[in-house]
Amino acid sequence: MQSGMGKAKYWLLKYTQNSKKTVDPLMGWVSSSDTTQQIKLKFNSLEEATNYAKSKNINYTVIEPQQRKTIIKNYADNFKYKPL
C-alpha cells in the first residue's frame, strides 16, 4: 500500500503544553487543565501561519516537512517471475 499526499498540503499550528498532565487516581485517565492543547489551526502557507503567530504573540518553531521517497510500483510486479 502506498500512502497518498491528498490532505498534506497545509501548515499546522499546534500549541505547546503549558501545564502538567495529571493522572486520575480512580480511573487512571490522564488529564490537563490546559485546553489549548486541543487546538490545531491549519494554514495554506507558512507565511500565513507565522503572521498569525506573530499577531497573537505566540512563540513558534517551524518544522520543515521531510521529503518523501516514493517508489513507483505496478500491481503486475507482484506476479512477475523471480528466479531463486
Backbone bond lengths (Angstrom), bond angles and torsions (degrees), N, CA, C in turn:
res aa  C-N    CA-C-N  psi(-1)  N-CA   C-N-CA  omega(-1)  CA-C   N-CA-C  phi
1 M - - - 1.445 - - 1.525 108.42 -
2 Q 1.301 115.86 139.91 1.452 120.39 177.47 1.517 108.96 -115.97
3 S 1.310 116.69 132.43 1.457 121.11 -178.85 1.517 109.92 -81.00
4 G 1.316 116.25 143.22 1.447 120.92 -179.25 1.522 112.20 -92.59
5 M 1.316 115.25 174.48 1.461 122.28 -179.29 1.526 110.29 -115.86
6 G 1.328 117.77 21.26 1.449 121.94 -172.76 1.518 115.68 -58.97
7 K 1.311 118.79 -43.15 1.464 121.27 -175.52 1.525 111.80 -110.69
8 A 1.321 117.27 29.28 1.461 120.85 -175.41 1.522 112.50 -114.50
9 K 1.314 118.18 22.47 1.461 120.33 -176.34 1.517 111.51 -107.54
10 Y 1.312 116.75 46.50 1.456 121.08 177.94 1.524 108.69 -145.36
11 W 1.310 115.06 163.36 1.459 122.01 176.95 1.521 108.00 -103.01
12 L 1.305 116.78 139.54 1.453 122.92 -174.48 1.522 109.81 -114.19
13 L 1.334 115.77 132.51 1.462 121.56 175.49 1.518 107.58 -112.35
14 K 1.341 116.08 118.07 1.463 121.74 178.34 1.519 108.32 -120.14
15 Y 1.305 116.25 141.36 1.449 121.96 178.21 1.525 109.99 -79.53
16 T 1.326 116.15 150.57 1.457 120.52 177.19 1.523 109.53 -86.56
17 Q 1.311 115.21 165.32 1.465 121.34 -178.48 1.523 109.48 -75.94
18 N 1.337 116.96 122.22 1.457 121.75 -179.47 1.517 113.40 -99.38
19 S 1.307 117.39 -25.44 1.460 119.83 -179.79 1.525 109.68 -127.07
20 K 1.304 115.23 158.63 1.450 121.63 -177.54 1.527 110.85 -74.03
21 K 1.328 116.00 141.98 1.461 120.45 175.31 1.513 109.11 -81.58
22 T 1.331 115.40 144.42 1.461 120.88 -179.63 1.525 109.87 -121.02
23 V 1.307 115.66 155.02 1.460 121.51 179.58 1.528 108.16 -104.71
24 D 1.338 115.59 128.43 1.459 120.97 176.93 1.533 108.61 -68.96
25 P 1.332 118.98 125.55 1.463 119.95 -175.60 1.534 113.86 -67.37
26 L 1.318 118.08 -28.48 1.456 120.34 -176.81 1.532 111.84 -81.69
27 M 1.339 116.93 -52.30 1.462 120.84 -174.36 1.528 113.82 -96.97
28 G 1.337 116.83 -21.41 1.460 119.40 -178.88 1.516 113.33 84.37
29 W 1.326 117.71 9.26 1.454 121.29 179.43 1.520 110.23 -75.23
30 V 1.307 116.30 145.67 1.459 121.42 177.04 1.521 107.84 -92.76
31 S 1.337 116.75 131.66 1.455 120.34 -179.21 1.518 109.92 -138.34
32 S 1.327 114.33 167.12 1.451 120.77 178.94 1.518 108.55 -150.92
33 S 1.318 116.31 152.46 1.466 119.76 177.35 1.519 111.61 -89.99
34 D 1.320 117.25 -3.59 1.458 122.58 -178.86 1.528 109.59 -90.48
35 T 1.325 116.69 105.85 1.466 120.35 -177.03 1.529 113.22 -85.02
36 T 1.333 118.05 -8.24 1.469 118.80 -179.81 1.519 111.95 -70.99
37 Q 1.321 118.65 -16.01 1.462 121.32 177.44 1.525 111.51 -66.53
38 Q 1.311 117.72 -19.09 1.460 121.71 -178.71 1.526 112.31 -84.98
39 I 1.334 117.18 -7.77 1.466 121.12 -174.52 1.518 110.52 -94.47
40 K 1.332 116.20 128.33 1.456 123.12 173.04 1.523 107.12 -130.94
41 L 1.314 117.04 121.26 1.462 121.72 -179.34 1.519 109.62 -106.82
42 K 1.336 116.97 134.13 1.456 122.12 179.85 1.522 109.45 -105.02
43 F 1.337 115.31 137.93 1.461 122.03 178.17 1.516 108.82 -130.38
44 N 1.336 115.80 150.72 1.460 120.71 -179.30 1.521 113.16 -76.39
45 S 1.333 117.83 -25.50 1.459 120.33 -178.80 1.522 110.05 -139.54
46 L 1.314 114.66 161.95 1.460 120.98 177.96 1.518 110.77 -65.73
47 E 1.334 117.17 -36.36 1.458 121.31 -179.97 1.523 111.75 -63.08
48 E 1.339 116.40 -41.31 1.466 120.04 178.25 1.526 110.67 -62.46
49 A 1.329 116.62 -42.18 1.460 120.62 -178.36 1.526 111.02 -67.06
50 T 1.325 117.43 -43.84 1.468 119.54 -179.37 1.523 111.24 -69.66
51 N 1.330 117.48 -37.20 1.473 119.93 177.67 1.528 110.83 -64.04
52 Y 1.322 117.18 -39.95 1.462 120.84 177.74 1.531 110.49 -63.44
53 A 1.330 116.09 -45.69 1.462 120.21 -178.99 1.529 110.93 -63.23
54 K 1.319 117.01 -39.63 1.464 120.36 178.81 1.525 111.30 -67.73
55 S 1.340 116.77 -40.50 1.464 119.60 -178.45 1.531 112.48 -68.08
56 K 1.325 117.21 -28.90 1.471 121.98 -179.92 1.526 112.26 -97.22
57 N 1.346 117.31 5.00 1.463 122.36 179.10 1.529 111.93 60.42
58 I 1.320 117.26 45.23 1.454 123.44 -179.59 1.528 108.17 -103.75
59 N 1.329 117.04 127.52 1.460 119.90 173.30 1.521 108.33 -70.97
60 Y 1.326 117.23 135.93 1.455 119.60 -176.17 1.520 110.92 -139.96
61 T 1.315 115.05 158.01 1.455 123.93 174.08 1.516 107.22 -131.41
62 V 1.321 116.28 130.26 1.460 120.67 179.92 1.529 108.68 -91.62
63 I 1.318 115.79 125.47 1.462 121.83 175.52 1.521 106.59 -111.66
64 E 1.320 115.60 111.19 1.462 120.88 -177.99 1.529 109.77 -69.76
65 P 1.330 117.25 143.10 1.467 119.69 178.02 1.528 110.76 -69.37
66 Q 1.315 115.48 145.45 1.461 120.95 178.83 1.523 109.49 -81.92
67 Q 1.313 116.12 146.26 1.463 120.83 176.00 1.523 108.75 -74.13
68 R 1.324 114.71 132.34 1.462 119.76 -179.96 1.513 110.05 -91.12
69 K 1.308 115.98 138.87 1.450 121.70 176.31 1.526 107.48 -96.05
70 T 1.315 116.50 112.72 1.461 120.11 -178.12 1.518 109.66 -102.45
71 I 1.303 114.98 136.34 1.459 122.16 176.31 1.521 106.75 -112.13
72 I 1.324 115.65 116.56 1.463 120.15 -178.25 1.523 108.13 -78.14
73 K 1.325 115.51 124.12 1.457 121.59 -178.70 1.518 109.45 -126.63
74 N 1.306 115.20 150.38 1.461 121.80 173.82 1.521 108.55 -111.01
75 Y 1.294 115.93 149.76 1.465 120.31 178.61 1.522 110.11 -63.19
76 A 1.328 117.12 -34.14 1.467 121.23 -178.02 1.525 111.77 -65.75
77 D 1.321 118.23 -22.99 1.468 120.78 179.19 1.523 111.92 -63.69
78 N 1.314 118.53 -21.85 1.462 121.46 177.52 1.522 112.11 -65.58
79 F 1.347 117.00 -24.34 1.456 121.68 -174.81 1.520 112.15 -111.47
80 K 1.327 117.43 8.18 1.460 121.43 -178.98 1.521 109.91 -69.41
81 Y 1.330 115.54 146.24 1.451 120.93 178.40 1.514 109.74 -70.14
82 K 1.342 115.22 128.52 1.460 121.15 178.29 1.529 107.35 -125.58
83 P 1.326 116.87 111.14 1.476 117.80 179.63 1.527 110.69 -67.37
84 L 1.322 115.65 148.27 1.467 120.90 -178.13 1.452 109.96 -78.91
